[in-house]
Amino acid sequence: MSAQFVNFVYPDYAVSMARLIGLEFQEDANRKVITSTKPNVKDCLEGVKIESIGFPGHNSYLTGNQLSSDCSIEPIKKALKKGVRVIELDLWPNITKDDIDVCHGGTLTTPVKLSKCLKAIKEDAFSFSEYPVILTFEDHLHPCPHLQEKVAQQIQLEEGDEDEVPKYRDLIAIHATKHKGGMENFGSHGSSNKVGRCSMNELALEDAVAEHSHQLIRFTQRNILRVYPKGARVDSSNYDPLIAWLRGAQMVAFNMQGYGRFLWMMQGFFRANGGCGYVKKPDFLLSPDGACDEVFNSKALPIKKTLKVKIYMGEGWRADFHFRHFDYCSPPDFYVRVGMVGVPADASKMRKTKTVNDQWIPIWNENEEFEFSIRVPELALLRIDVKDYDPSGEDEFAGQTCLPVSELRTGIRCVPLYNRRGDVYRSVKLLMRFDFSTPLIN
C-alpha cells in the first residue's frame, strides 16, 4: 500500500511513506499553502482606508450570547491574538456615574471597566499583527460629558502619547452610530472630499442591496461602510460576509465568540496579505465604471483561472483526539469535502471524496480531482472540511479551513485544519495538491 501510494503521488521519485509523513507534513516555508508571508505594507500602514477591508469584531467584549453572557477582557485578547484589527466597545456610565463600563446595554450581561479593556488591548494589540488596531465606540455617555473626557484620559494613559491628551471627538474616528435614513441620502456623500461613514445591520444591508446596489458600491468608493449582525442573533451567530464584501464594505463586523461556516469564511479571507488584518479591495470595486458589471453580471465575465484540487492523505487526529472520540470500537471513517465561495458565478456546492474506512491516517488513493472555474479570484475562498461518516446520517466534524484562492501556492502543500471556533489543531493536517491553469484567449 505504501509503495503504491508513493508511486501514485511521486511517480518520478522513490520516497518512502516514512519520509512522506515525516517531511511532507512539516509545515515549513516550503510546504505552506498560502503565498504571502509578508503583508503589503502600503495596504496596512494607514489602518482602515476606503480601499481596504479590515478584520472587525462585533461586541468584542462578550464571552458568549448577546443577552446573558459575561463582559470580559478575555474575548478581546483572544480576538486580537487571532488577527482581529477592529475592536468594538459599547460605553455606558456605571451606576454611580463616575466611571465608564463596557457592556451590552439593556441586557443581563455583566459589565467590565473600560480601563481594563484598554489595558488588555495595549497588551495584545500586536501579538499577532504589527499593523494598526482600530477602536470603535458605541457611545452612550451623552448624559455625562465628564465621562467622555475621562475616556480620552484613559486612552491617553493606556495607549497614547504621555505628553498629549487627545480630544474626545478626535478619538472616535470610526464611531459606531447607526445610520438613519434611506440609501437615497447616500448620494450626497460622494460629492464631498470629506470621508463619510455609516453603520447598518445585515437586514438594512439586504434592503440596500435590493434597492440601491449600484449606489451602495459607489458610496463605499468614497466612504466607509460598517455592517454588523442583526439584533435577532442573540446566540452570537453570524451572517454571510460576501454580501457586504461584494458591495465594498470596509468593516464587516462579526461575533468572534461564535462559530460556523460564515466565521470560517471571515477567518479564511483574512489569512491573505500575510494575515495582517487588512486586505486591499479588488480593483473592480474601486473603479467608478467596472464594479457593477463584475458583481451583478459575473457569469458574463471571462474565466481567469481554473483551479484543480487533489487530496492525498490526512494525519494528526490520533494525536489531537481521544481514541474513542469518533467511534467507540473502531478508528474513524474520514472523508473530505471541498467547495468554492465567491461571486455568484464562482460559487459551487461542496463535493466529497470517497470515505476511507477505519483509518486514523486516511489515504485517498484515487485519480479524482476537483476542478473550479474562477472569474473573480480576489474574492474566491476554497472551503475544505473533514467529517467522520456515521451510518445514522449525523456525520461528525473533524476539521475545516478556508483558503484565499488569490494566494494559494501551487504544488503539494501541507494544509493545517482548524476546529469549529477557528483555533488551529496542533497536529491535524491534510496533504493536498493545487494546480492553476489560465484559459487560452481566442
KEMARTOR-316676 format. One record per residue (C-alpha): chain; x, y, z; residue in one letter; residue number from 1. Coordinates in pm, whole numbers, plus 50000, padded with zeros to 5 digits. Each point is the difference from the previous one (the first is absolute). Example, Ala and Ser with C-alpha at 12.3 -4.5 7.8 and 13.67 -1.06 7.14 Angstrom:
<recs>
A:51230:49550:50780:A:1
A:50137:50344:49934:S:2
</recs>
This chain:
<recs>
A:50000:50000:50000:M:1
A:50280:50241:50091:S:2
A:50192:49940:49679:A:3
A:49684:50023:49795:Q:4
A:49912:50332:50160:F:5
A:50352:50141:49966:V:6
A:50010:49910:49632:N:7
A:49661:50161:49957:F:8
A:50102:50329:50165:V:9
A:50362:50010:49893:Y:10
A:50028:49797:49678:P:11
A:50347:50143:49934:D:12
A:50148:49957:50347:Y:13
A:50070:49696:50215:A:14
A:49901:50120:50345:V:15
A:49856:49805:50287:S:16
A:49682:50052:50197:M:17
A:50214:50084:50302:A:18
A:50155:50289:49812:R:19
A:49662:50106:49868:L:20
A:49849:50018:50348:I:21
A:50314:50129:50169:G:22
A:50096:50272:49752:L:23
A:49706:50090:49783:E:24
A:49779:50065:50302:F:25
A:50247:50244:50149:Q:26
A:49845:50341:49947:E:27
A:50325:50178:49922:D:28
A:50044:50282:49751:A:29
A:50015:49755:49711:N:30
A:49667:49836:50085:R:31
A:49789:50300:50102:K:32
A:49681:50022:49801:V:33
A:49968:50382:49991:I:34
A:50234:50214:49788:T:35
A:50036:50319:50199:S:36
A:50218:49978:50308:T:37
A:50052:50376:50013:K:38
A:49710:50242:49962:P:39
A:49986:50279:49748:N:40
A:50099:50282:50234:V:41
A:49838:50261:49778:K:42
A:49661:49836:50063:D:43
A:50044:49994:50378:C:44
A:50188:50296:50142:L:45
A:49714:50247:49982:E:46
A:49754:49769:50175:G:47
A:49643:49998:49876:V:48
A:49990:50165:49658:K:49
A:49732:50023:49736:I:50
A:50207:49767:49781:E:51
A:50047:49732:50268:S:52
A:49786:49748:50187:I:53
A:50077:49962:50372:G:54
A:49955:49700:50231:F:55
A:49735:50126:50247:P:56
A:49829:49861:50308:G:57
A:49649:50069:50128:H:58
A:49935:50048:50373:N:59
A:50356:49883:50043:S:60
A:49972:49979:50379:Y:61
A:49726:49731:50023:L:62
A:50094:49647:50104:T:63
A:49691:49837:49849:G:64
A:49643:50093:49907:N:65
A:49876:50356:49965:Q:66
A:49753:49992:50291:L:67
A:50146:49837:50309:S:68
A:50370:49925:49953:S:69
A:50282:50178:50180:D:70
A:50186:50308:49883:C:71
A:50370:49930:50031:S:72
A:50342:50088:49870:I:73
A:50062:49636:49900:E:74
A:49805:50001:49670:P:75
A:50175:50326:49908:I:76
A:50339:49841:50058:K:77
A:49902:49685:49808:K:78
A:49874:50205:49705:A:79
A:50322:50200:49980:L:80
A:50206:49681:50017:K:81
A:49805:49872:49698:K:82
A:50078:50310:49795:G:83
A:49688:50213:50056:V:84
A:50089:50365:49939:R:85
A:49673:50176:50088:V:86
A:49873:49976:50358:I:87
A:49650:50126:50088:E:88
A:49922:50127:50351:L:89
A:49659:50121:50123:D:90
A:50054:50281:50251:L:91
A:49754:50059:50285:W:92
A:50011:50197:50327:P:93
A:50038:49776:50303:N:94
A:49735:50001:50274:I:95
A:50159:50291:50188:T:96
A:50074:50188:49675:K:97
A:50361:50055:50095:D:98
A:50161:49742:49769:D:99
A:49946:49826:49666:I:100
A:49871:49646:49959:D:101
A:50013:49788:49686:V:102
A:49688:49787:49962:C:103
A:49713:49910:49768:H:104
A:49738:50246:50119:G:105
A:49646:49888:50078:G:106
A:50103:49638:50060:T:107
A:50108:49781:50291:L:108
A:50366:50007:49900:T:109
A:50236:50089:50283:T:110
A:50218:50311:49936:P:111
A:50378:50031:49988:V:112
A:50188:50326:50057:K:113
A:50125:50189:49694:L:114
A:50340:50042:50164:S:115
A:50043:49621:50015:K:116
A:49903:49965:49633:C:117
A:50249:50267:49893:L:118
A:50277:49836:50199:K:119
A:49923:49662:49840:A:120
A:50005:50158:49654:I:121
A:50337:50160:50073:K:122
A:50143:49665:50112:E:123
A:49884:49794:49701:D:124
A:49941:50250:49719:A:125
A:50310:49889:49812:F:126
A:50040:49643:50120:S:127
A:49881:49867:49661:F:128
A:50037:50293:49759:S:129
A:50217:50311:50020:E:130
A:49746:50207:49808:Y:131
A:49750:50252:50140:P:132
A:49719:49911:50238:V:133
A:49686:50212:49963:I:134
A:49764:50058:50293:L:135
A:49634:50064:49922:T:136
A:49790:50144:50280:F:137
A:49624:49977:50026:E:138
A:49959:50306:50217:D:139
A:49729:50010:50266:H:140
A:50178:50264:50210:L:141
A:49811:50303:49867:H:142
A:49826:50070:50335:P:143
A:50343:50011:50167:C:144
A:50242:50223:49805:P:145
A:50257:49972:50278:H:146
A:50021:49627:49928:L:147
A:50070:50069:49634:Q:148
A:50302:50199:50108:E:149
A:50095:49716:50231:K:150
A:50002:49764:49701:V:151
A:50258:50225:49836:A:152
A:50209:50001:50315:Q:153
A:49988:49622:50037:Q:154
A:50098:49946:49638:I:155
A:50286:50245:50041:Q:156
A:50109:49814:50312:L:157
A:49995:49655:49840:E:158
A:50061:50062:49631:E:159
A:50101:50356:49929:G:160
A:50284:50247:50012:D:161
A:50087:50085:50359:E:162
A:50035:50369:49910:D:163
A:49664:50045:49830:E:164
A:49642:49924:50103:V:165
A:49783:49961:49687:P:166
A:49665:50168:49962:K:167
A:49709:49760:50036:Y:168
A:49853:50087:49661:R:169
A:50330:49909:49836:D:170
A:50011:49656:50160:L:171
A:49688:49870:49832:I:172
A:50134:49983:49649:A:173
A:49759:49716:49926:I:174
A:49701:50072:50219:H:175
A:49747:49716:49995:A:176
A:49696:50224:49961:T:177
A:49711:49826:49823:K:178
A:49903:50145:49664:H:179
A:49663:50169:49982:K:180
A:49831:50059:49670:G:181
A:49992:49821:49668:G:182
A:50268:49928:49745:M:183
A:49864:50287:49794:E:184
A:50181:50230:50242:N:185
A:50336:49838:49935:F:186
A:50053:50166:49668:G:187
A:50088:50328:50164:S:188
A:50304:49844:50169:H:189
A:50164:49923:49670:G:190
A:50029:50362:49889:S:191
A:50199:50112:50303:S:192
A:50371:49965:50060:N:193
A:49923:49909:50360:K:194
A:49985:49628:50072:V:195
A:49663:49904:50147:G:196
A:49918:49690:50198:R:197
A:49689:49796:50058:C:198
A:49903:49698:50210:S:199
A:49710:49771:49914:M:200
A:49892:49654:50107:N:201
A:49983:49706:49763:E:202
A:49626:50046:49937:L:203
A:50046:50364:49902:A:204
A:50282:49888:49772:L:205
A:49774:49746:49830:E:206
A:49740:50272:49940:D:207
A:50267:50233:49866:A:208
A:50135:49728:49771:V:209
A:49650:49925:49867:A:210
A:49915:50364:49926:E:211
A:50326:50190:49964:H:212
A:50280:49757:49916:S:213
A:50177:50229:49754:H:214
A:49979:50300:50233:Q:215
A:50129:49788:50288:L:216
A:50316:49908:49811:I:217
A:50055:50359:49897:R:218
A:49951:50108:50362:F:219
A:50272:49762:50118:T:220
A:50237:50140:49737:Q:221
A:50000:50333:50186:R:222
A:49890:49910:50353:N:223
A:50031:49734:50270:I:224
A:49715:49752:50051:L:225
A:49973:49782:50310:R:226
A:49757:49707:50012:V:227
A:49911:49814:50319:Y:228
A:49776:49702:50096:P:229
A:49625:50047:50040:K:230
A:49862:50022:50352:G:231
A:49827:49662:49972:A:232
A:50339:49824:50006:R:233
A:49989:49969:50378:V:234
A:50197:49674:49974:D:235
A:50296:50196:49856:S:236
A:49968:49832:49661:S:237
A:50113:50174:49682:N:238
A:49886:50084:49648:Y:239
A:50144:49958:49650:D:240
A:50285:50254:49972:P:241
A:50013:49976:49621:L:242
A:49682:50205:49966:I:243
A:50184:50292:50158:A:244
A:50342:49936:49844:W:245
A:49846:49990:49653:L:246
A:49867:50352:50058:R:247
A:50329:50139:50123:G:248
A:49930:50015:50376:A:249
A:50324:50061:50186:Q:250
A:49889:49875:50344:M:251
A:49785:49686:50015:V:252
A:49969:49950:50375:A:253
A:49975:49643:50131:F:254
A:49935:49828:50332:N:255
A:50340:49839:50052:M:256
A:49873:49799:50297:Q:257
A:49763:49809:49769:G:258
A:50081:49731:49745:Y:259
A:49876:49863:49669:G:260
A:50080:50020:49630:R:261
A:49954:50377:49971:F:262
A:50256:50057:50274:L:263
A:50231:49751:49827:W:264
A:49963:50202:49679:M:265
A:50089:50319:50185:M:266
A:50307:49839:50155:Q:267
A:50106:49855:49665:G:268
A:49961:50331:49817:F:269
A:50237:50172:50242:F:270
A:50268:49734:49964:R:271
A:50087:50197:49688:A:272
A:50256:50283:49999:N:273
A:50218:49828:50255:G:274
A:49716:49978:50252:G:275
A:50057:50364:50095:C:276
A:49627:50070:50041:G:277
A:49956:50223:49695:Y:278
A:49931:49893:49641:V:279
A:49989:50235:49704:K:280
A:49669:50008:49816:K:281
A:49994:49855:49649:P:282
A:50068:50267:49739:D:283
A:49656:49963:49846:F:284
A:49836:50116:50325:L:285
A:50211:50317:49985:L:286
A:49931:50081:49636:S:287
A:49709:50241:49937:P:288
A:49912:49810:49682:D:289
A:50091:49637:50057:G:290
A:49840:49895:50326:A:291
A:49642:49945:49894:C:292
A:50076:49763:49713:D:293
A:50239:49790:50208:E:294
A:49764:49959:50295:V:295
A:49657:49979:49842:F:296
A:50077:49825:49673:N:297
A:50288:49778:50104:S:298
A:49898:49715:49766:K:299
A:50079:50228:49708:A:300
A:50358:50038:50122:L:301
A:50275:49788:49845:P:302
A:50146:49716:50203:I:303
A:50334:50127:50132:K:304
A:50124:49684:50167:K:305
A:49920:49633:50026:T:306
A:50096:49839:50330:L:307
A:50051:49626:50033:K:308
A:50005:49852:50350:V:309
A:50115:49654:50101:K:310
A:49992:49850:50351:I:311
A:50266:49740:50076:Y:312
A:49985:49925:50371:M:313
A:49934:50131:50350:G:314
A:50180:49966:50331:E:315
A:49991:50116:50362:G:316
A:49657:49899:50131:W:317
A:50143:49723:50216:R:318
A:50226:50254:50171:A:319
A:49735:50270:50052:D:320
A:49691:49790:50083:F:321
A:49915:49728:50250:H:322
A:50012:49660:49829:F:323
A:49625:49957:50061:R:324
A:49901:50350:49892:H:325
A:49858:49902:49660:F:326
A:49911:49632:50037:D:327
A:49991:49802:50323:Y:328
A:50129:49671:49862:C:329
A:50191:50083:49683:S:330
A:50210:50269:49831:P:331
A:49812:50279:49816:P:332
A:49863:49995:49647:D:333
A:50120:50330:49852:F:334
A:49902:50182:49684:Y:335
A:50087:50350:49875:V:336
A:49771:50259:49844:R:337
A:50113:50294:49786:V:338
A:49804:50290:49856:G:339
A:50035:50358:49883:M:340
A:49842:50322:50125:V:341
A:50026:50338:49830:G:342
A:49804:50195:49740:V:343
A:49688:49809:49890:P:344
A:50163:49862:49685:A:345
A:50294:49858:50197:D:346
A:49801:49841:50283:A:347
A:49961:49622:50002:S:348
A:49849:49741:50229:K:349
A:50221:49788:50224:M:350
A:50126:49685:49827:R:351
A:50139:49702:50187:K:352
A:50264:49732:49968:T:353
A:49941:49633:50063:K:354
A:49982:49892:50362:T:355
A:50310:49827:50135:V:356
A:49882:49749:50258:N:357
A:50167:49921:50332:D:358
A:50312:50212:49959:Q:359
A:50158:50265:50224:W:360
A:50227:50093:49708:I:361
A:49766:49996:49699:P:362
A:50148:49968:49651:I:363
A:49791:50090:49696:W:364
A:50170:49791:49735:N:365
A:49779:50105:49714:E:366
A:50030:50198:49679:N:367
A:49716:50238:50079:E:368
A:50071:50373:49978:E:369
A:49769:50285:50092:F:370
A:49995:50278:49742:E:371
A:49875:50356:50045:F:372
A:49964:50275:49741:S:373
A:50069:50339:50156:I:374
A:49907:50341:49863:R:375
A:50077:50222:50299:V:376
A:50289:49835:50189:P:377
A:50042:50301:50232:E:378
A:49674:49911:50178:L:379
A:50011:49620:49959:A:380
A:50050:49774:50302:L:381
A:50065:49626:49985:L:382
A:49803:49827:50275:R:383
A:50133:49670:50135:I:384
A:49859:49786:50277:D:385
A:50047:49646:50127:V:386
A:49730:49783:50153:K:387
A:49972:49657:50154:D:388
A:49728:49797:49830:Y:389
A:49724:49872:50228:D:390
A:49732:49758:49871:P:391
A:49741:50193:50199:S:392
A:50048:50294:49764:G:393
A:50147:50232:50263:E:394
A:50357:50011:49872:D:395
A:50242:50144:50253:E:396
A:50213:50309:49944:F:397
A:50375:49931:49979:A:398
A:50153:50328:49883:G:399
A:49966:50287:49754:Q:400
A:50179:50284:49827:T:401
A:49930:50276:49748:C:402
A:50277:50113:49767:L:403
A:50022:50321:49793:P:404
A:50029:49881:49640:V:405
A:50198:50306:49892:S:406
A:50288:49891:50225:E:407
A:49993:49621:49966:L:408
A:50339:49850:49919:R:409
A:50015:49737:49730:T:410
A:50140:49653:50054:G:411
A:49976:49759:50293:I:412
A:49923:50189:50320:R:413
A:49948:49934:50368:C:414
A:49658:50141:50100:V:415
A:49941:50052:50375:P:416
A:49643:49952:50119:L:417
A:49804:50195:50261:Y:418
A:49725:49919:50248:N:419
A:49647:50141:49998:R:420
A:50107:50322:50169:R:421
A:50289:50058:49764:G:422
A:50283:49886:50229:D:423
A:50268:49807:49817:V:424
A:50051:49636:50097:Y:425
A:50349:49912:50121:R:426
A:50041:49702:49769:S:427
A:49707:49959:49759:V:428
A:50098:50070:49640:K:429
A:49919:49899:49646:L:430
A:50248:49938:49721:L:431
A:49855:50155:49685:M:432
A:50099:50111:49654:R:433
A:49894:50325:49834:F:434
A:50047:50079:49631:D:435
A:49892:50311:49811:F:436
A:49954:50041:49628:S:437
A:49903:50305:49797:T:438
A:49749:49949:49717:P:439
A:50125:50081:49653:L:440
A:49858:50322:49857:I:441
A:49872:49961:49647:N:442
</recs>
